[in-house]
Amino acid sequence: MLSERIEFHPEADAEVFAATAAAPAVFLLRGEDAHSEPYVSKTANLRRRLQRLLSPPEERTKRLNLRDRVRWIEYTLTGSDFESGFVLYQVLRSVFPRTYSNRLRLRFAPLVKLHLENEFPRASITTRLGRISGKNVSYGPFVSRVAAEKFMNDALRLYEHDERVISIHGYLYPIAQAHPETFFLKAAHCWGWATWTRGWSLFDPDGQKLLDELKRRNVTHQFDFDGSHPYTRMLQNQIAGRNNSWAIRWYASAFLNDKLTLYPGRSLVYNTGMDGSGTHCSTTSKFSSEIADLPIVLGTIAVEENFEAKRAIAKFFERTRPTLPVRIIRILLDALLNKIRK
């Protein structure tokens, strides 16, 4: 099914990378054991993706690395995203006949539905097709990215000259509790966000300076979402060189300047990096949010932090945080690494 096959030896990785094209492809990575589970994915740049997966692992990183487990690389170059998706479907169905549908993570495309049976006809956006009888008509599918971009652009125009607002956010954590259509948090995060030049000008790259100021003001508990998430430790790890996150410094910069970020009441963004391909994250599904099937209606709201929404997110953090033994082990490892460096 996949047209090309290359044997991989770690000591000759440069030759393997040079032999693969920097082009879209569907690929499969196999180990020495023919019965072991392969790694299957698609990519917009095969060479770059293989370099990330098979190069020597970086120190102090959780990025997925298969260098010591892969013996064979199989792939097929593709000419479009549609072709990549179709080939991926074929490969997954062949390799994982029982679980391929879950691995594809298919989502229904949004449709515009005209409710013509109602006395006052209206239109809505949905990802569900109901009964086909009756007068209701659906048109589509449409790309959901448009809804996200429209929300971002409209919000940027609305709050362009409001110095209290530093950024617009597109992601919302998977929380069952209903939220307002839009709301503000004192939390400038990095998953699907937008800002202005005036906002980014407040970014301070000096992590130590930011940490010192958080401690001087005695606000690390508030910075950690009322103690529910270890943002302060993430900043400390950035200072110690255990991560190179700009996002934690962006959050701290906005927090110390008392700036607000506008959030949607339903997520417009899905973070695909949690499959192990992302940076500064491990493989997990706990942050997977369903993308909104209706557009976000942007209206005028009070420019102040929504404490009810903040409490709901803090409860989500508490439910999904590692167990106490795991947290203790992490703290001990951090202390050990600090001692070794000194």
C-alpha angles and dihedrals in degrees: 000000000000109000103210131055128185129180112231125215116175093219090058098041094127091061092049093050091048090052094056123078125244089232140105114289148152112236142182128202119205131190129221090268108075090207096055119106112265127222112241127185146133127239142184091224116031097188094050093046092050090049090054093049101038108029119102107288119257119238119261096010133126094204113133111261123183099172096121096041104050125087103158133040118199122182148154123209114230134204102213143013089254091056091046091053093048094048090046089053091052094048095046092047090052097045099035106027093168101042105026094109092057092046091052090058091206119193126194113247117242120263132196108235122200111207099210096160090068118094087235105041115221140170130233138173117243141163093209128086113206129185113333095215121093131042100297113114129197126203128193153352100244130183112257092211088080091064091052093048092047091052091049095047095044091048092047089054093045096051099029094117099032106106091195091069119070103174149358120237129205102188128080125185117249097266122158093210114098117244133197116272088261132001142169130248131180087236121104101191132171113236106105102341141154135195143169131250089258089056098047090047087072093060111119114197093194103101095183092054091050093048092048090052093048089053094044090055090042092230103126090111091056090042088056090057091263091317096306099112130034099237092140090055089049089055090048090051090051090053091048091051096248090122134011097215116161089182095069089052090048090052092047092047092052093042094053090048089053093238128160132222124210114232130191118238089231125036118261093182135066115198107220093180093083090082089082096270095095131090124251093010141090129223108284142135098206092101095049108125127187110244113243113265092201126054119258111251108222113213140159111279135167110282096232137103116279102226094186091058090045091053091050092053091045089054089050090053091049093050094050101038119114118270120269095258090052091049091049091051090050092050091049091048091050090050091048092050091049091051092049092051091051 
